[in-house]
Amino acid sequence: MGKTFMDTYVIRIYRRDEHDPRILVGVVEEVGAEGNRAFGNLDELWSVLNSSRAKTSKDKKRNKPLNDKKAKE
C-alpha cells in the first residue's frame, strides 16, 4: 500500500449563494506554505485542493507519512 500524507488547510469562505450551495467564494491556504489560492465555486475549491495534493515527493519530505513504521516508533 502507498504512503499516506496528511495536509492541513485553512479555507476561508467569504460569500455563498443562498439558492445554489455550489457557488461560494473564498481562498485556500496550505498551512506551512506561502500564499493562498482563490476559488469561485465548489468545483474550483476541489481543483485547488487536488492540485495541492499533486506536489512532488520532494515537497512532501517535510511531512512524515502516517503509516511509516519509523513514524510509529
N, CA, C and O atoms as a Tripos MOL2 file, in Angstrom:
@<TRIPOS>MOLECULE
protein
  292   291    73     0     0
PROTEIN
NO_CHARGES

@<TRIPOS>ATOM
      1 N           0.8380   -1.1800    0.0000 N.3       1 MET1
      2 CA          0.0000    0.0000    0.0000 C.3       1 MET1
      3 C           0.8850    1.2460    0.0000 C.2       1 MET1
      4 O           1.9430    1.2480    0.6280 O.2       1 MET1
      5 N           0.4690    2.2950   -0.6890 N.am      2 GLY2
      6 CA          1.2640    3.5130   -0.7670 C.3       2 GLY2
      7 C           1.2610    4.2810    0.5350 C.2       2 GLY2
      8 O           0.4440    4.0310    1.4220 O.2       2 GLY2
      9 N           2.1700    5.2050    0.6380 N.am      3 LYS3
     10 CA          2.2690    6.0250    1.8400 C.3       3 LYS3
     11 C           1.1530    7.0630    1.8410 C.2       3 LYS3
     12 O           0.7480    7.5530    0.7860 O.2       3 LYS3
     13 N           0.6690    7.3870    3.0110 N.am      4 THR4
     14 CA         -0.3890    8.3710    3.1650 C.3       4 THR4
     15 C           0.1780    9.5960    3.8590 C.2       4 THR4
     16 O           0.8640    9.4840    4.8750 O.2       4 THR4
     17 N          -0.1130   10.7620    3.3080 N.am      5 PHE5
     18 CA          0.3360   12.0140    3.8890 C.3       5 PHE5
     19 C          -0.8770   12.8100    4.3420 C.2       5 PHE5
     20 O          -1.9570   12.6930    3.7640 O.2       5 PHE5
     21 N          -0.6980   13.6050    5.3610 N.am      6 MET6
     22 CA         -1.7640   14.4710    5.8160 C.3       6 MET6
     23 C          -1.3960   15.9070    5.4690 C.2       6 MET6
     24 O          -0.2970   16.3670    5.7780 O.2       6 MET6
     25 N          -2.3120   16.6040    4.8310 N.am      7 ASP7
     26 CA         -2.1360   18.0110    4.5190 C.3       7 ASP7
     27 C          -3.1060   18.8040    5.3810 C.2       7 ASP7
     28 O          -4.1880   18.3220    5.7130 O.2       7 ASP7
     29 N          -2.7160   20.0220    5.7420 N.am      8 THR8
     30 CA         -3.5740   20.8700    6.5570 C.3       8 THR8
     31 C          -3.8310   22.1740    5.8140 C.2       8 THR8
     32 O          -2.9030   22.8150    5.3220 O.2       8 THR8
     33 N          -5.0950   22.5560    5.7390 N.am      9 TYR9
     34 CA         -5.5020   23.7490    5.0110 C.3       9 TYR9
     35 C          -6.3490   24.6440    5.8880 C.2       9 TYR9
     36 O          -7.0290   24.1870    6.8070 O.2       9 TYR9
     37 N          -6.2920   25.9500    5.5800 N.am     10 VAL10
     38 CA         -7.2300   26.9110    6.1300 C.3      10 VAL10
     39 C          -8.0730   27.3560    4.9380 C.2      10 VAL10
     40 O          -7.5480   27.8700    3.9500 O.2      10 VAL10
     41 N          -9.3770   27.1530    5.0430 N.am     11 ILE11
     42 CA        -10.2980   27.5390    3.9650 C.3      11 ILE11
     43 C         -11.1760   28.6550    4.4910 C.2      11 ILE11
     44 O         -11.8910   28.4940    5.4800 O.2      11 ILE11
     45 N         -11.1100   29.7910    3.8130 N.am     12 ARG12
     46 CA        -11.9280   30.9450    4.2050 C.3      12 ARG12
     47 C         -12.9950   31.1550    3.1370 C.2      12 ARG12
     48 O         -12.6800   31.3640    1.9660 O.2      12 ARG12
     49 N         -14.2440   31.0980    3.5440 N.am     13 ILE13
     50 CA        -15.3550   31.3260    2.6230 C.3      13 ILE13
     51 C         -15.9210   32.7020    2.9320 C.2      13 ILE13
     52 O         -16.3660   32.9710    4.0480 O.2      13 ILE13
     53 N         -15.8950   33.5730    1.9190 N.am     14 TYR14
     54 CA        -16.3260   34.9470    2.1090 C.3      14 TYR14
     55 C         -17.7660   35.1780    1.6800 C.2      14 TYR14
     56 O         -18.4550   36.0440    2.2190 O.2      14 TYR14
     57 N         -18.2160   34.3920    0.7000 N.am     15 ARG15
     58 CA        -19.5660   34.5770    0.1690 C.3      15 ARG15
     59 C         -20.1130   33.2510   -0.2920 C.2      15 ARG15
     60 O         -19.3740   32.4390   -0.8490 O.2      15 ARG15
     61 N         -21.4000   33.0070   -0.0740 N.am     16 ARG16
     62 CA        -22.0550   31.8670   -0.6850 C.3      16 ARG16
     63 C         -23.4480   32.2620   -1.1520 C.2      16 ARG16
     64 O         -24.0930   33.1480   -0.5920 O.2      16 ARG16
     65 N         -23.8800   31.5770   -2.1880 N.am     17 ASP17
     66 CA        -25.1950   31.8380   -2.7700 C.3      17 ASP17
     67 C         -26.2310   31.0340   -1.9910 C.2      17 ASP17
     68 O         -26.1210   29.8120   -1.8880 O.2      17 ASP17
     69 N         -27.2320   31.7130   -1.4450 N.am     18 GLU18
     70 CA        -28.2280   31.0060   -0.6380 C.3      18 GLU18
     71 C         -29.1180   30.0870   -1.4770 C.2      18 GLU18
     72 O         -29.7390   29.1700   -0.9400 O.2      18 GLU18
     73 N         -29.1830   30.3240   -2.7800 N.am     19 HIS19
     74 CA        -30.0210   29.4980   -3.6600 C.3      19 HIS19
     75 C         -29.2410   28.3680   -4.3260 C.2      19 HIS19
     76 O         -29.8330   27.3710   -4.7400 O.2      19 HIS19
     77 N         -27.9530   28.5070   -4.4300 N.am     20 ASP20
     78 CA        -27.1110   27.4810   -5.0670 C.3      20 ASP20
     79 C         -25.8720   27.2460   -4.2020 C.2      20 ASP20
     80 O         -24.9200   28.0230   -4.2780 O.2      20 ASP20
     81 N         -25.8650   26.1960   -3.3850 N.am     21 PRO21
     82 CA        -24.7420   25.9640   -2.4630 C.3      21 PRO21
     83 C         -23.4140   25.6620   -3.1540 C.2      21 PRO21
     84 O         -22.3710   25.6790   -2.4990 O.2      21 PRO21
     85 N         -23.4240   25.3840   -4.4680 N.am     22 ARG22
     86 CA        -22.1770   25.1240   -5.1930 C.3      22 ARG22
     87 C         -21.4240   26.4190   -5.4950 C.2      22 ARG22
     88 O         -20.2500   26.3850   -5.8660 O.2      22 ARG22
     89 N         -22.0950   27.5510   -5.3370 N.am     23 ILE23
     90 CA        -21.4550   28.8430   -5.6030 C.3      23 ILE23
     91 C         -20.9830   29.4360   -4.2810 C.2      23 ILE23
     92 O         -21.7870   29.8680   -3.4550 O.2      23 ILE23
     93 N         -19.6740   29.4490   -4.0990 N.am     24 LEU24
     94 CA        -19.0750   30.0580   -2.9280 C.3      24 LEU24
     95 C         -17.7390   30.6570   -3.3240 C.2      24 LEU24
     96 O         -17.0630   30.1530   -4.2220 O.2      24 LEU24
     97 N         -17.3660   31.7180   -2.6610 N.am     25 VAL25
     98 CA        -16.1480   32.4610   -2.9860 C.3      25 VAL25
     99 C         -15.2610   32.4930   -1.7540 C.2      25 VAL25
    100 O         -15.7210   32.7810   -0.6490 O.2      25 VAL25
    101 N         -13.9800   32.1930   -1.9580 N.am     26 GLY26
    102 CA        -13.0610   32.2240   -0.8350 C.3      26 GLY26
    103 C         -11.6350   31.9530   -1.2470 C.2      26 GLY26
    104 O         -11.2900   32.0360   -2.4260 O.2      26 GLY26
    105 N         -10.8100   31.6280   -0.2720 N.am     27 VAL27
    106 CA         -9.3960   31.3240   -0.5120 C.3      27 VAL27
    107 C          -8.9940   30.0930    0.2920 C.2      27 VAL27
    108 O          -9.5700   29.7920    1.3370 O.2      27 VAL27
    109 N          -7.9850   29.3890   -0.2290 N.am     28 VAL28
    110 CA         -7.4120   28.2260    0.4390 C.3      28 VAL28
    111 C          -5.9550   28.5300    0.7250 C.2      28 VAL28
    112 O          -5.2220   28.9750   -0.1580 O.2      28 VAL28
    113 N          -5.5330   28.2880    1.9640 N.am     29 GLU29
    114 CA         -4.1360   28.4580    2.3550 C.3      29 GLU29
    115 C          -3.6540   27.1250    2.9170 C.2      29 GLU29
    116 O          -4.2690   26.5690    3.8260 O.2      29 GLU29
    117 N          -2.5560   26.6200    2.3730 N.am     30 GLU30
    118 CA         -1.9790   25.4020    2.9250 C.3      30 GLU30
    119 C          -1.0580   25.7960    4.0670 C.2      30 GLU30
    120 O          -0.1530   26.6120    3.8970 O.2      30 GLU30
    121 N          -1.2990   25.2050    5.2360 N.am     31 VAL31
    122 CA         -0.5090   25.5270    6.4260 C.3      31 VAL31
    123 C           0.9510   25.1720    6.1620 C.2      31 VAL31
    124 O           1.2550   24.0650    5.7170 O.2      31 VAL31
    125 N           1.8490   26.1090    6.4370 N.am     32 GLY32
    126 CA          3.2770   25.8980    6.2230 C.3      32 GLY32
    127 C           3.7570   26.3080    4.8450 C.2      32 GLY32
    128 O           4.9580   26.2720    4.5800 O.2      32 GLY32
    129 N           2.8490   26.6970    3.9600 N.am     33 ALA33
    130 CA          3.2220   27.1370    2.6140 C.3      33 ALA33
    131 C           2.9470   28.6320    2.4960 C.2      33 ALA33
    132 O           2.1630   29.1930    3.2610 O.2      33 ALA33
    133 N           3.5920   29.2590    1.5430 N.am     34 GLU34
    134 CA          3.3830   30.6850    1.3360 C.3      34 GLU34
    135 C           2.2400   30.9250    0.3690 C.2      34 GLU34
    136 O           2.0280   30.1430   -0.5570 O.2      34 GLU34
    137 N           1.5050   32.0020    0.5820 N.am     35 GLY35
    138 CA          0.4590   32.4140   -0.3370 C.3      35 GLY35
    139 C          -0.8380   31.6500   -0.1440 C.2      35 GLY35
    140 O          -0.9620   30.8030    0.7410 O.2      35 GLY35
    141 N          -1.8110   31.9770   -1.0060 N.am     36 ASN36
    142 CA         -3.0910   31.2970   -0.9870 C.3      36 ASN36
    143 C          -3.6550   31.2720   -2.4030 C.2      36 ASN36
    144 O          -3.1460   31.9500   -3.2960 O.2      36 ASN36
    145 N          -4.7010   30.4920   -2.5980 N.am     37 ARG37
    146 CA         -5.3330   30.3640   -3.9100 C.3      37 ARG37
    147 C          -6.8180   30.6190   -3.7680 C.2      37 ARG37
    148 O          -7.4630   30.1110   -2.8510 O.2      37 ARG37
    149 N          -7.3560   31.4110   -4.6840 N.am     38 ALA38
    150 CA         -8.7660   31.7800   -4.6510 C.3      38 ALA38
    151 C          -9.6160   30.7470   -5.3940 C.2      38 ALA38
    152 O          -9.1340   30.0500   -6.2880 O.2      38 ALA38
    153 N         -10.8860   30.6680   -5.0050 N.am     39 PHE39
    154 CA        -11.8470   29.8290   -5.7180 C.3      39 PHE39
    155 C         -13.1760   30.5750   -5.7800 C.2      39 PHE39
    156 O         -13.4760   31.4130   -4.9300 O.2      39 PHE39
    157 N         -13.9680   30.2510   -6.8080 N.am     40 GLY40
    158 CA        -15.2480   30.9290   -7.0240 C.3      40 GLY40
    159 C         -16.4390   29.9960   -7.0060 C.2      40 GLY40
    160 O         -17.5790   30.4450   -7.1210 O.2      40 GLY40
    161 N         -16.1910   28.6940   -6.8630 N.am     41 ASN41
    162 CA        -17.2870   27.7380   -6.7440 C.3      41 ASN41
    163 C         -16.7320   26.4340   -6.1750 C.2      41 ASN41
    164 O         -15.5250   26.3000   -5.9730 O.2      41 ASN41
    165 N         -17.6120   25.4860   -5.9220 N.am     42 LEU42
    166 CA        -17.2160   24.2360   -5.2900 C.3      42 LEU42
    167 C         -16.2300   23.4430   -6.1470 C.2      42 LEU42
    168 O         -15.3080   22.8210   -5.6210 O.2      42 LEU42
    169 N         -16.4270   23.4640   -7.4770 N.am     43 ASP43
    170 CA        -15.5080   22.7520   -8.3710 C.3      43 ASP43
    171 C         -14.1010   23.3390   -8.3270 C.2      43 ASP43
    172 O         -13.1160   22.6010   -8.3380 O.2      43 ASP43
    173 N         -14.0090   24.6680   -8.2770 N.am     44 GLU44
    174 CA        -12.6930   25.3060   -8.1850 C.3      44 GLU44
    175 C         -12.0220   25.0070   -6.8530 C.2      44 GLU44
    176 O         -10.8070   24.8150   -6.8030 O.2      44 GLU44
    177 N         -12.7980   24.9660   -5.7710 N.am     45 LEU45
    178 CA        -12.2450   24.6050   -4.4660 C.3      45 LEU45
    179 C         -11.6540   23.2030   -4.5280 C.2      45 LEU45
    180 O         -10.5410   22.9780   -4.0530 O.2      45 LEU45
    181 N         -12.3860   22.2650   -5.1070 N.am     46 TRP46
    182 CA        -11.9080   20.8900   -5.2380 C.3      46 TRP46
    183 C         -10.6290   20.8440   -6.0770 C.2      46 TRP46
    184 O          -9.7010   20.1040   -5.7500 O.2      46 TRP46
    185 N         -10.5740   21.6280   -7.1530 N.am     47 SER47
    186 CA         -9.3760   21.6720   -8.0020 C.3      47 SER47
    187 C          -8.1730   22.2060   -7.2410 C.2      47 SER47
    188 O          -7.0670   21.6850   -7.3860 O.2      47 SER47
    189 N          -8.3760   23.2380   -6.4320 N.am     48 VAL48
    190 CA         -7.2760   23.7950   -5.6310 C.3      48 VAL48
    191 C          -6.7530   22.7410   -4.6640 C.2      48 VAL48
    192 O          -5.5430   22.5630   -4.5290 O.2      48 VAL48
    193 N          -7.6660   22.0420   -3.9900 N.am     49 LEU49
    194 CA         -7.2410   21.0190   -3.0380 C.3      49 LEU49
    195 C          -6.5370   19.8680   -3.7370 C.2      49 LEU49
    196 O          -5.5500   19.3480   -3.2170 O.2      49 LEU49
    197 N          -7.0180   19.4610   -4.8910 N.am     50 ASN50
    198 CA         -6.3790   18.3670   -5.6270 C.3      50 ASN50
    199 C          -5.0290   18.7700   -6.1880 C.2      50 ASN50
    200 O          -4.1070   17.9550   -6.2010 O.2      50 ASN50
    201 N          -4.8840   20.0030   -6.6540 N.am     51 SER51
    202 CA         -3.5950   20.4270   -7.2030 C.3      51 SER51
    203 C          -2.5610   20.5380   -6.0910 C.2      51 SER51
    204 O          -1.3740   20.3220   -6.3350 O.2      51 SER51
    205 N          -2.9830   20.8690   -4.8850 N.am     52 SER52
    206 CA         -2.0570   20.9170   -3.7540 C.3      52 SER52
    207 C          -1.5550   19.5280   -3.4160 C.2      52 SER52
    208 O          -0.4060   19.3730   -3.0020 O.2      52 SER52
    209 N          -2.3950   18.5110   -3.5840 N.am     53 ARG53
    210 CA         -2.0270   17.1360   -3.2680 C.3      53 ARG53
    211 C          -1.1060   16.5470   -4.3210 C.2      53 ARG53
    212 O          -0.4840   15.5140   -4.0740 O.2      53 ARG53
    213 N          -1.0000   17.1680   -5.4850 N.am     54 ALA54
    214 CA         -0.1930   16.6250   -6.5770 C.3      54 ALA54
    215 C           1.2560   17.0940   -6.5220 C.2      54 ALA54
    216 O           1.9660   17.0130   -7.5240 O.2      54 ALA54
    217 N           1.7010   17.5780   -5.3800 N.am     55 LYS55
    218 CA          3.0830   18.0360   -5.2450 C.3      55 LYS55
    219 C           4.0500   16.8680   -5.3860 C.2      55 LYS55
    220 O           3.6860   15.7050   -5.2110 O.2      55 LYS55
    221 N           5.2600   17.2050   -5.6990 N.am     56 THR56
    222 CA          6.2720   16.1590   -5.8190 C.3      56 THR56
    223 C           6.6390   15.6150   -4.4580 C.2      56 THR56
    224 O           6.3760   16.2560   -3.4400 O.2      56 THR56
    225 N           7.2380   14.4480   -4.4240 N.am     57 SER57
    226 CA          7.6350   13.8570   -3.1460 C.3      57 SER57
    227 C           8.6800   14.7230   -2.4520 C.2      57 SER57
    228 O           8.7980   14.6790   -1.2270 O.2      57 SER57
    229 N           9.4300   15.5000   -3.2050 N.am     58 LYS58
    230 CA         10.4110   16.3970   -2.6040 C.3      58 LYS58
    231 C           9.7120   17.4120   -1.7110 C.2      58 LYS58
    232 O          10.1960   17.7180   -0.6210 O.2      58 LYS58
    233 N           8.5700   17.9400   -2.1670 N.am     59 ASP59
    234 CA          7.8090   18.8900   -1.3690 C.3      59 ASP59
    235 C           7.2010   18.2240   -0.1470 C.2      59 ASP59
    236 O           6.9980   18.8820    0.8730 O.2      59 ASP59
    237 N           6.9080   16.9410   -0.2270 N.am     60 LYS60
    238 CA          6.2600   16.2180    0.8530 C.3      60 LYS60
    239 C           7.2280   15.7500    1.9340 C.2      60 LYS60
    240 O           6.7810   15.2850    2.9830 O.2      60 LYS60
    241 N           8.5370   15.8560    1.7150 N.am     61 LYS61
    242 CA          9.5040   15.3510    2.6860 C.3      61 LYS61
    243 C           9.3700   16.0150    4.0440 C.2      61 LYS61
    244 O           9.7730   15.4340    5.0520 O.2      61 LYS61
    245 N           8.8160   17.2150    4.0950 N.am     62 ARG62
    246 CA          8.6710   17.8930    5.3820 C.3      62 ARG62
    247 C           7.5890   17.2410    6.2410 C.2      62 ARG62
    248 O           7.5730   17.4290    7.4570 O.2      62 ARG62
    249 N           6.6780   16.4710    5.6190 N.am     63 ASN63
    250 CA          5.6330   15.7560    6.3480 C.3      63 ASN63
    251 C           6.0020   14.2830    6.4370 C.2      63 ASN63
    252 O           6.4280   13.6890    5.4460 O.2      63 ASN63
    253 N           5.8430   13.6920    7.6120 N.am     64 LYS64
    254 CA          6.1050   12.2640    7.7550 C.3      64 LYS64
    255 C           4.8650   11.4880    7.3320 C.2      64 LYS64
    256 O           3.7500   11.9090    7.6380 O.2      64 LYS64
    257 N           5.0290   10.3700    6.6380 N.am     65 PRO65
    258 CA          3.8810    9.5610    6.2690 C.3      65 PRO65
    259 C           3.1800    9.0280    7.5130 C.2      65 PRO65
    260 O           3.8290    8.6980    8.5050 O.2      65 PRO65
    261 N           1.8570    8.9460    7.4560 N.am     66 LEU66
    262 CA          1.0960    8.4720    8.6000 C.3      66 LEU66
    263 C           1.2980    6.9830    8.8730 C.2      66 LEU66
    264 O           1.2040    6.5440   10.0190 O.2      66 LEU66
    265 N           1.5760    6.2000    7.8160 N.am     67 ASN67
    266 CA          1.7170    4.7610    8.0090 C.3      67 ASN67
    267 C           3.1720    4.2980    7.9350 C.2      67 ASN67
    268 O           3.4370    3.1180    7.7060 O.2      67 ASN67
    269 N           4.1010    5.2110    8.1240 N.am     68 ASP68
    270 CA          5.5240    4.8790    8.1030 C.3      68 ASP68
    271 C           5.8950    4.2170    9.4260 C.2      68 ASP68
    272 O           5.5770    4.7530   10.4880 O.2      68 ASP68
    273 N           6.5560    3.0750    9.3870 N.am     69 LYS69
    274 CA          6.9300    2.3440   10.6020 C.3      69 LYS69
    275 C           7.7850    3.1880   11.5290 C.2      69 LYS69
    276 O           7.6190    3.1290   12.7470 O.2      69 LYS69
    277 N           8.6980    3.9750   10.9700 N.am     70 LYS70
    278 CA          9.5690    4.8080   11.8050 C.3      70 LYS70
    279 C           8.7610    5.8820   12.5220 C.2      70 LYS70
    280 O           9.0860    6.2550   13.6490 O.2      70 LYS70
    281 N           7.6980    6.3870   11.8650 N.am     71 ALA71
    282 CA          6.8830    7.4230   12.4870 C.3      71 ALA71
    283 C           6.1160    6.8750   13.6740 C.2      71 ALA71
    284 O           5.7810    7.6290   14.5880 O.2      71 ALA71
    285 N           5.8250    5.5660   13.6840 N.am     72 LYS72
    286 CA          5.0680    4.9600   14.7710 C.3      72 LYS72
    287 C           5.9200    4.6790   15.9960 C.2      72 LYS72
    288 O           5.3820    4.5440   17.0960 O.2      72 LYS72
    289 N           7.2410    4.5860   15.8360 N.am     73 GLU73
    290 CA          8.1390    4.2550   16.9510 C.3      73 GLU73
    291 C           8.3390    5.4030   17.9010 C.2      73 GLU73
    292 O           9.0680    5.2700   18.8840 O.2      73 GLU73
@<TRIPOS>BOND
     1     1     2 1
     2     2     3 1
     3     3     4 2
     4     3     5 am
     5     5     6 1
     6     6     7 1
     7     7     8 2
     8     7     9 am
     9     9    10 1
    10    10    11 1
    11    11    12 2
    12    11    13 am
    13    13    14 1
    14    14    15 1
    15    15    16 2
    16    15    17 am
    17    17    18 1
    18    18    19 1
    19    19    20 2
    20    19    21 am
    21    21    22 1
    22    22    23 1
    23    23    24 2
    24    23    25 am
    25    25    26 1
    26    26    27 1
    27    27    28 2
    28    27    29 am
    29    29    30 1
    30    30    31 1
    31    31    32 2
    32    31    33 am
    33    33    34 1
    34    34    35 1
    35    35    36 2
    36    35    37 am
    37    37    38 1
    38    38    39 1
    39    39    40 2
    40    39    41 am
    41    41    42 1
    42    42    43 1
    43    43    44 2
    44    43    45 am
    45    45    46 1
    46    46    47 1
    47    47    48 2
    48    47    49 am
    49    49    50 1
    50    50    51 1
    51    51    52 2
    52    51    53 am
    53    53    54 1
    54    54    55 1
    55    55    56 2
    56    55    57 am
    57    57    58 1
    58    58    59 1
    59    59    60 2
    60    59    61 am
    61    61    62 1
    62    62    63 1
    63    63    64 2
    64    63    65 am
    65    65    66 1
    66    66    67 1
    67    67    68 2
    68    67    69 am
    69    69    70 1
    70    70    71 1
    71    71    72 2
    72    71    73 am
    73    73    74 1
    74    74    75 1
    75    75    76 2
    76    75    77 am
    77    77    78 1
    78    78    79 1
    79    79    80 2
    80    79    81 am
    81    81    82 1
    82    82    83 1
    83    83    84 2
    84    83    85 am
    85    85    86 1
    86    86    87 1
    87    87    88 2
    88    87    89 am
    89    89    90 1
    90    90    91 1
    91    91    92 2
    92    91    93 am
    93    93    94 1
    94    94    95 1
    95    95    96 2
    96    95    97 am
    97    97    98 1
    98    98    99 1
    99    99   100 2
   100    99   101 am
   101   101   102 1
   102   102   103 1
   103   103   104 2
   104   103   105 am
   105   105   106 1
   106   106   107 1
   107   107   108 2
   108   107   109 am
   109   109   110 1
   110   110   111 1
   111   111   112 2
   112   111   113 am
   113   113   114 1
   114   114   115 1
   115   115   116 2
   116   115   117 am
   117   117   118 1
   118   118   119 1
   119   119   120 2
   120   119   121 am
   121   121   122 1
   122   122   123 1
   123   123   124 2
   124   123   125 am
   125   125   126 1
   126   126   127 1
   127   127   128 2
   128   127   129 am
   129   129   130 1
   130   130   131 1
   131   131   132 2
   132   131   133 am
   133   133   134 1
   134   134   135 1
   135   135   136 2
   136   135   137 am
   137   137   138 1
   138   138   139 1
   139   139   140 2
   140   139   141 am
   141   141   142 1
   142   142   143 1
   143   143   144 2
   144   143   145 am
   145   145   146 1
   146   146   147 1
   147   147   148 2
   148   147   149 am
   149   149   150 1
   150   150   151 1
   151   151   152 2
   152   151   153 am
   153   153   154 1
   154   154   155 1
   155   155   156 2
   156   155   157 am
   157   157   158 1
   158   158   159 1
   159   159   160 2
   160   159   161 am
   161   161   162 1
   162   162   163 1
   163   163   164 2
   164   163   165 am
   165   165   166 1
   166   166   167 1
   167   167   168 2
   168   167   169 am
   169   169   170 1
   170   170   171 1
   171   171   172 2
   172   171   173 am
   173   173   174 1
   174   174   175 1
   175   175   176 2
   176   175   177 am
   177   177   178 1
   178   178   179 1
   179   179   180 2
   180   179   181 am
   181   181   182 1
   182   182   183 1
   183   183   184 2
   184   183   185 am
   185   185   186 1
   186   186   187 1
   187   187   188 2
   188   187   189 am
   189   189   190 1
   190   190   191 1
   191   191   192 2
   192   191   193 am
   193   193   194 1
   194   194   195 1
   195   195   196 2
   196   195   197 am
   197   197   198 1
   198   198   199 1
   199   199   200 2
   200   199   201 am
   201   201   202 1
   202   202   203 1
   203   203   204 2
   204   203   205 am
   205   205   206 1
   206   206   207 1
   207   207   208 2
   208   207   209 am
   209   209   210 1
   210   210   211 1
   211   211   212 2
   212   211   213 am
   213   213   214 1
   214   214   215 1
   215   215   216 2
   216   215   217 am
   217   217   218 1
   218   218   219 1
   219   219   220 2
   220   219   221 am
   221   221   222 1
   222   222   223 1
   223   223   224 2
   224   223   225 am
   225   225   226 1
   226   226   227 1
   227   227   228 2
   228   227   229 am
   229   229   230 1
   230   230   231 1
   231   231   232 2
   232   231   233 am
   233   233   234 1
   234   234   235 1
   235   235   236 2
   236   235   237 am
   237   237   238 1
   238   238   239 1
   239   239   240 2
   240   239   241 am
   241   241   242 1
   242   242   243 1
   243   243   244 2
   244   243   245 am
   245   245   246 1
   246   246   247 1
   247   247   248 2
   248   247   249 am
   249   249   250 1
   250   250   251 1
   251   251   252 2
   252   251   253 am
   253   253   254 1
   254   254   255 1
   255   255   256 2
   256   255   257 am
   257   257   258 1
   258   258   259 1
   259   259   260 2
   260   259   261 am
   261   261   262 1
   262   262   263 1
   263   263   264 2
   264   263   265 am
   265   265   266 1
   266   266   267 1
   267   267   268 2
   268   267   269 am
   269   269   270 1
   270   270   271 1
   271   271   272 2
   272   271   273 am
   273   273   274 1
   274   274   275 1
   275   275   276 2
   276   275   277 am
   277   277   278 1
   278   278   279 1
   279   279   280 2
   280   279   281 am
   281   281   282 1
   282   282   283 1
   283   283   284 2
   284   283   285 am
   285   285   286 1
   286   286   287 1
   287   287   288 2
   288   287   289 am
   289   289   290 1
   290   290   291 1
   291   291   292 2
@<TRIPOS>SUBSTRUCTURE
     1 MET1         2 RESIDUE 1 A MET
     2 GLY2         6 RESIDUE 1 A GLY
     3 LYS3        10 RESIDUE 1 A LYS
     4 THR4        14 RESIDUE 1 A THR
     5 PHE5        18 RESIDUE 1 A PHE
     6 MET6        22 RESIDUE 1 A MET
     7 ASP7        26 RESIDUE 1 A ASP
     8 THR8        30 RESIDUE 1 A THR
     9 TYR9        34 RESIDUE 1 A TYR
    10 VAL10       38 RESIDUE 1 A VAL
    11 ILE11       42 RESIDUE 1 A ILE
    12 ARG12       46 RESIDUE 1 A ARG
    13 ILE13       50 RESIDUE 1 A ILE
    14 TYR14       54 RESIDUE 1 A TYR
    15 ARG15       58 RESIDUE 1 A ARG
    16 ARG16       62 RESIDUE 1 A ARG
    17 ASP17       66 RESIDUE 1 A ASP
    18 GLU18       70 RESIDUE 1 A GLU
    19 HIS19       74 RESIDUE 1 A HIS
    20 ASP20       78 RESIDUE 1 A ASP
    21 PRO21       82 RESIDUE 1 A PRO
    22 ARG22       86 RESIDUE 1 A ARG
    23 ILE23       90 RESIDUE 1 A ILE
    24 LEU24       94 RESIDUE 1 A LEU
    25 VAL25       98 RESIDUE 1 A VAL
    26 GLY26      102 RESIDUE 1 A GLY
    27 VAL27      106 RESIDUE 1 A VAL
    28 VAL28      110 RESIDUE 1 A VAL
    29 GLU29      114 RESIDUE 1 A GLU
    30 GLU30      118 RESIDUE 1 A GLU
    31 VAL31      122 RESIDUE 1 A VAL
    32 GLY32      126 RESIDUE 1 A GLY
    33 ALA33      130 RESIDUE 1 A ALA
    34 GLU34      134 RESIDUE 1 A GLU
    35 GLY35      138 RESIDUE 1 A GLY
    36 ASN36      142 RESIDUE 1 A ASN
    37 ARG37      146 RESIDUE 1 A ARG
    38 ALA38      150 RESIDUE 1 A ALA
    39 PHE39      154 RESIDUE 1 A PHE
    40 GLY40      158 RESIDUE 1 A GLY
    41 ASN41      162 RESIDUE 1 A ASN
    42 LEU42      166 RESIDUE 1 A LEU
    43 ASP43      170 RESIDUE 1 A ASP
    44 GLU44      174 RESIDUE 1 A GLU
    45 LEU45      178 RESIDUE 1 A LEU
    46 TRP46      182 RESIDUE 1 A TRP
    47 SER47      186 RESIDUE 1 A SER
    48 VAL48      190 RESIDUE 1 A VAL
    49 LEU49      194 RESIDUE 1 A LEU
    50 ASN50      198 RESIDUE 1 A ASN
    51 SER51      202 RESIDUE 1 A SER
    52 SER52      206 RESIDUE 1 A SER
    53 ARG53      210 RESIDUE 1 A ARG
    54 ALA54      214 RESIDUE 1 A ALA
    55 LYS55      218 RESIDUE 1 A LYS
    56 THR56      222 RESIDUE 1 A THR
    57 SER57      226 RESIDUE 1 A SER
    58 LYS58      230 RESIDUE 1 A LYS
    59 ASP59      234 RESIDUE 1 A ASP
    60 LYS60      238 RESIDUE 1 A LYS
    61 LYS61      242 RESIDUE 1 A LYS
    62 ARG62      246 RESIDUE 1 A ARG
    63 ASN63      250 RESIDUE 1 A ASN
    64 LYS64      254 RESIDUE 1 A LYS
    65 PRO65      258 RESIDUE 1 A PRO
    66 LEU66      262 RESIDUE 1 A LEU
    67 ASN67      266 RESIDUE 1 A ASN
    68 ASP68      270 RESIDUE 1 A ASP
    69 LYS69      274 RESIDUE 1 A LYS
    70 LYS70      278 RESIDUE 1 A LYS
    71 ALA71      282 RESIDUE 1 A ALA
    72 LYS72      286 RESIDUE 1 A LYS
    73 GLU73      290 RESIDUE 1 A GLU
